[in-house]
Amino acid sequence: MRILHTMLRVGNLQRSIDFYTQVLGMKLLRTSENPEYKYSLAFLGYESNPAQAEIELTYNWGVEQYEMGTAYGHIALGVADAYAACEKIKAAGGNVTREAGPVKGGTTVIAFVTDPDGYKIELIQRESMA
């Protein structure tokens, strides 16, 4: 078994596509429309399956906002340099909600970014990413 994708419901599909492509540097891999059931999908990632898991953005027509709930935590992305990634994200208009620095009680460098719908994305600095 392997992870294929994570689905997020979004209130504005184009705004979310712009964030994931322009701010986080993902590629728009494919889209689909389902008029009968009134939803649109966009799949994004750094590579498509099976090389890497993808993000599926689901826009249910007419729904502009969702309750985040208390169960959702975050999506994690590996980065070569969390400090540089935060600067790049801020320069692209992204919202860094926790600046890069060591995790509490450890040495791993992390940061957090929030997407336009409020989903948290953790950046984890990995030497192997350089």
RODO-2510 file (C-alpha; in nm, 4 decimals, decimal comma):
residues 130
     n   res          X          Y          Z
     1     m     0,0000     0,0000     0,0000
     2     r     0,0991     0,3618    -0,0463
     3     i    -0,0509     0,7043     0,0118
     4     l    -0,1975     0,8399    -0,3124
     5     h    -0,3410     1,1776    -0,2127
     6     t    -0,4857     1,3936     0,0620
     7     m    -0,8160     1,5684    -0,0137
     8     l    -0,8928     1,9199     0,1102
     9     r    -1,2269     2,0962     0,0602
    10     v    -1,1713     2,4541    -0,0523
    11     g    -1,3959     2,7593    -0,0841
    12     n    -1,2375     2,9010    -0,4010
    13     l    -1,0650     2,6552    -0,6327
    14     q    -0,8600     2,9052    -0,8341
    15     r    -0,7389     3,0874    -0,5208
    16     s    -0,6208     2,7543    -0,3776
    17     i    -0,4595     2,6428    -0,7040
    18     d    -0,2727     2,9751    -0,7129
    19     f    -0,1489     2,9261    -0,3548
    20     y    -0,0242     2,5705    -0,4049
    21     t     0,1402     2,6490    -0,7411
    22     q     0,2666     3,0060    -0,6982
    23     v     0,3474     3,0059    -0,3249
    24     l     0,4460     2,6421    -0,2604
    25     g     0,5769     2,5648    -0,6092
    26     m     0,3575     2,2624    -0,6839
    27     k     0,2392     2,1744    -1,0341
    28     l    -0,1259     2,1541    -1,1355
    29     l    -0,1357     1,7910    -1,2482
    30     r    -0,4968     1,7543    -1,3635
    31     t    -0,8495     1,8870    -1,3122
    32     s    -1,1989     1,7514    -1,3558
    33     e    -1,5531     1,8850    -1,3416
    34     n    -1,8630     1,6966    -1,2327
    35     p    -2,1674     1,9106    -1,3238
    36     e    -2,4155     1,6394    -1,2271
    37     y    -2,2949     1,6403    -0,8653
    38     k    -2,1757     2,0039    -0,8682
    39     y    -1,8111     1,9741    -0,7752
    40     s    -1,4695     2,0395    -0,9292
    41     l    -1,1370     1,8712    -0,8524
    42     a    -0,7769     1,9800    -0,8944
    43     f    -0,4805     1,7529    -0,8241
    44     l    -0,1479     1,9171    -0,7388
    45     g     0,1954     1,7989    -0,6386
    46     y     0,5665     1,8176    -0,7034
    47     e     0,5412     1,4984    -0,9090
    48     s     0,2405     1,2853    -0,9938
    49     n     0,1602     0,9371    -0,8678
    50     p     0,3265     0,6978    -0,8302
    51     a     0,6429     0,9064    -0,7728
    52     q     0,4844     1,1152    -0,4947
    53     a     0,1531     1,1606    -0,3192
    54     e    -0,0690     1,4445    -0,4415
    55     i    -0,3055     1,7021    -0,2922
    56     e    -0,6651     1,6816    -0,4170
    57     l    -0,8524     2,0111    -0,3885
    58     t    -1,2294     1,9660    -0,3952
    59     y    -1,4599     2,2603    -0,4623
    60     n    -1,8254     2,1872    -0,3940
    61     w    -2,0058     2,4454    -0,6057
    62     g    -2,1528     2,7243    -0,3960
    63     v    -1,9745     2,6345    -0,0700
    64     e    -1,7358     2,9178     0,0131
    65     q    -1,6190     2,8128     0,3613
    66     y    -1,5824     2,5063     0,5830
    67     e    -1,5494     2,4544     0,9568
    68     m    -1,1944     2,3381     1,0240
    69     g    -1,2848     2,1186     1,3198
    70     t    -1,0426     1,9914     1,5796
    71     a    -0,9325     1,6676     1,4128
    72     y    -0,7266     1,8130     1,1264
    73     g    -0,3603     1,8698     1,2080
    74     h    -0,1426     1,9564     0,9086
    75     i     0,0243     1,8446     0,5890
    76     a     0,4043     1,8163     0,6065
    77     l     0,6439     1,9086     0,3256
    78     g     1,0167     1,8376     0,3264
    79     v     1,2359     2,1358     0,2354
    80     a     1,6112     2,1796     0,1989
    81     d     1,6170     2,5078     0,3974
    82     a     1,3148     2,6048     0,6082
    83     y     1,4448     2,9602     0,6635
    84     a     1,4835     3,0238     0,2890
    85     a     1,1488     2,8542     0,2175
    86     c     0,9727     3,0908     0,4605
    87     e     1,1290     3,3959     0,2940
    88     k     1,0279     3,2706    -0,0509
    89     i     0,6730     3,1958     0,0670
    90     k     0,6364     3,5413     0,2261
    91     a     0,7730     3,7073    -0,0895
    92     a     0,5073     3,5215    -0,2922
    93     g     0,2305     3,6485    -0,0607
    94     g     0,2014     3,3373     0,1570
    95     n     0,1164     3,3427     0,5275
    96     v     0,3961     3,2058     0,7489
    97     t     0,2349     3,1439     1,0883
    98     r     0,5417     2,9984     1,2620
    99     e     0,8842     3,1150     1,1507
   100     a     1,1550     2,8570     1,0897
   101     g     1,3367     2,7337     1,3964
   102     p     1,4009     2,4238     1,6037
   103     v     1,0982     2,2238     1,7166
   104     k     1,0268     2,2564     2,0884
   105     g     1,2372     2,0036     2,2742
   106     g     1,4404     1,9036     1,9683
   107     t     1,6746     2,0139     1,6948
   108     t     1,4716     1,9559     1,3768
   109     v     1,4035     2,2888     1,2046
   110     i     1,0360     2,3401     1,1191
   111     a     0,8008     2,6200     1,0162
   112     f     0,4278     2,6499     0,9507
   113     v     0,2365     2,8110     0,6656
   114     t    -0,1411     2,8510     0,6390
   115     d    -0,3201     2,8215     0,3048
   116     p    -0,6097     3,0512     0,2007
   117     d    -0,8674     2,8153     0,3559
   118     g    -0,6827     2,7923     0,6886
   119     y    -0,5164     2,4534     0,6392
   120     k    -0,1818     2,4286     0,8160
   121     i     0,1247     2,3107     0,6261
   122     e     0,4408     2,2176     0,8140
   123     l     0,7782     2,2685     0,6493
   124     i     1,0390     2,0234     0,7801
   125     q     1,4029     2,0923     0,6977
   126     r     1,5695     1,7776     0,5627
   127     e     1,9375     1,7564     0,4782
   128     s     1,8582     1,4972     0,2119
   129     m     1,6473     1,7550     0,0246
   130     a     1,9501     1,9761    -0,0556
***
